[in-house]
Each structure stands twice: as structure tokens, then as C-alpha cells.
Amino acid sequence: MRLYSLSVLYKGDPKVHLLKAAYDVSTFNFFQRSSVQEFMTFTSQLIVERSELGSRASVKEQEYLCHVYVRNDGLAGVVIADNEYPQRVCFTLLDKVLDEFSRQVNKIDWPSGSPATISYAALDGYLSKYQVWPPRD
């Protein structure tokens, strides 16, 4: 059971953009890591783009399961995991991350934000904490 990616995006008009992301590509060959990370970023954006506001979904993409939650305010989260990782846990994690993100990052910054400009450092911690289920304390 593995988590590979945890992303926070904004579904704005006209397009979706990445606000912050964390990746664990350590299980991939060194030479594949950047292309795997690009694939995960692209896939996350595409899934959010195709999802309605206020929706949750799990989408199979190659050997991964992508869990997406798009809130009514346009803030969205995507977890990319393997097929064995529990779906319920992924959505619990997305709820927690999006709630915390919306409290720490001003809503005014969402439409124009990018990973370089948004100050939110918790994603790497959540990705490693939830890497093994149940999480280690």
C-alpha cells in the first residue's frame, strides 16, 4: 500500500492550476522519477478539470487509483495511490488537508497561486505519515 502524490489545486475559470503538491517517487527508477512526477501532476489537473464542484470520485489511471475531491469553493485535492490503499482513508486525508489549507492560505491567493508562491508546508508530512496504513505516530 503506497501513496505517490498528494496535491492541492484550484478549479478556476477557465482552467485548473496546481497550488501545492508532494510526491513520493522513491520506488521508481532514478531516471523515471521526473517523468512519473510530471505524469502525476498532469493527471491530477486533468481529473480536477473533469470533475464537478462538490464532487468526490476515484478514477483508475494505469496501475494507480486517483482519488479526487473538489469542494464547492473550487479548492480541490487529489491523492494518487496504488490499488490496495483504502479509499476511505484517502478521502479522510483530502478532507483534512483541504480544511487546513483553506484556514492557512487566504482564498484571495487561490486563483493566482502557484507552488512557488503558496506558503503551505504540511503536504510532505501528511504524505509520509499516511504512507503506511495505519499511520505511524
Secondary structure as GFF3:
##gff-version 3
##sequence-region A 1 137
A	DSSP	beta_strand	3	11	.	.	.	ID=ss1
A	DSSP	beta_strand	16	23	.	.	.	ID=ss2
A	DSSP	alpha_helix	33	49	.	.	.	ID=ss3
A	DSSP	beta_strand	55	61	.	.	.	ID=ss4
A	DSSP	beta_strand	64	70	.	.	.	ID=ss5
A	DSSP	beta_strand	75	82	.	.	.	ID=ss6
A	DSSP	alpha_helix	87	104	.	.	.	ID=ss7
A	DSSP	three_ten_helix	107	109	.	.	.	ID=ss8
A	DSSP	alpha_helix	123	129	.	.	.	ID=ss9
###
